Amino acid sequence: MTSKRTHPDHLLAPRPRAIQQLRNWIQQGRLAPGDALPAERALSDELGIARGTLRSALDELTAEGLLHEAGGRRRRVAERKHHLLAGTVALVSPCSAPAEQTPMGQDLFIQLAVARTLESAGLHVLTVSPPRFADGVWQQLVQEHAAGVLAGYEEMADPHVRAALESCSAAGLPVAAYDECGSACGFDTVSSDQAAGGADLTRWMLDHGRRRLLCFQRFPSRRAWMEGRWSGHRRAMAEAGLPPGPLVITPEITQPADSAEGFSAVARLLAGFLMESARGPRPIDGILASTDEHAYQVAGACRLLGLIPGSDVLIAGYDHMTHRCSEARHEPAGLAVTVDKDTPTIAARMADMLLERRSAQRLIAPRQVVVPHRVVAVLPLTP
């Protein structure tokens, strides 16, 4: 044991910080079964905490069975117990078995890719539904010394799941999550910069001569990632000295659009929301849609209103799923540009961070990694 402090003071409150560090030392073998802990004064100095706080942390680890009292105030590391979940990573997801052919643009692909990487590293991945995880499974994962926890952005939006993830991390369990919003957390996150994506799509439109833009959200509820994207749009328009485009939000539309009949029905519905902007005194010449599939649907609506996609109006999507969108069969010229979030790299970074934290010999401050996106032109533009 050295006297060097390895705990950045900003990581955690003193007591959970001490618990996490001692648990890491035990799990990694720095404190082996049967070893006596250093004297309280030396240990509190090394951990950078008060002796009363140290005793409280030691009491919790003793209650967990990681330590036992050895007379006086000295404690020893307990003999290792077999933990059923020791080599298991919990994947918090409502989908118990992601399809093997899940498109790369979908966020579910990230979960599947991370699971494959961790399984190739010798770990087992167990899917846990968000309600069960938040309702107490997280405590079992901590008690059984699981290998870690993974979560996606939909799960991050649930405050109960997020609180459980924070508790897991505070207890020393490695946590890695995909966070579309890039918010500060007490655990490792990987995100795509939605604001930068919205700004880059807007600049692409401006570079191609479009000035009367409209932001189209085919979701009835406001979502944080959409807010970020539109904030980027507003910033890019302000840089160009132009007013931001209006934001059109539709009610919930449950009609499938994969068949010709379904696509036509959705296009007619969307045309009603676009009519005023398309036929006004200054008709729109560019639309930023939420996703690639929505972009094709919007293109069908524009055609019904007399605007030719790819010529009169350029339409931007998101997620780079053009090759997987069934809507493209019905409006092949509908999508001009999209954003590739590079989901394979997002998945790789999540897996790397969990494995790094699992094997780290010291505490690591929670990390926020932003994976760069790229703007992808889809079709040559019609003169």
Sequence and secondary structure as in RCSB ss.txt:
>XXXX:A:sequence
MTSKRTHPDHLLAPRPRAIQQLRNWIQQGRLAPGDALPAERALSDELGIARGTLRSALDELTAEGLLHEAGGRRR
RVAERKHHLLAGTVALVSPCSAPAEQTPMGQDLFIQLAVARTLESAGLHVLTVSPPRFADGVWQQLVQEHAAGVL
AGYEEMADPHVRAALESCSAAGLPVAAYDECGSACGFDTVSSDQAAGGADLTRWMLDHGRRRLLCFQRFPSRRAW
MEGRWSGHRRAMAEAGLPPGPLVITPEITQPADSAEGFSAVARLLAGFLMESARGPRPIDGILASTDEHAYQVAG
ACRLLGLIPGSDVLIAGYDHMTHRCSEARHEPAGLAVTVDKDTPTIAARMADMLLERRSAQRLIAPRQVVVPHRV
VAVLPLTP
>XXXX:A:secstr
  S     TTSS HHHHHHHHHHHHHHTTSS TT B   HHHHHHHHTS HHHHHHHHHHHHHHTSEEE STT E
EE      TTTTEEEEE S SS  TT  TTSHHHHHHHHHHHHHHTT EEEEE HHHIIIIIHHHHHHTT SEEE
E HHHHTSHHHHHHHHHHHHTT  EEEE TT    SSEEEE  HHHHHHHHHHHHHHTT  SEEEEE  SS  HH
HHHHHHHHHHHHHHTT     EEE        SSHHHHHHHHHHHHHHHHHHHHSSS   EEEESSHHHHHHHHH
HHHHTT  BTTTBEEE SSS GGG GGGGT TT   EEEE  HHHHHHHHHHHHHHHHH SS     EEE   EE
EE S    
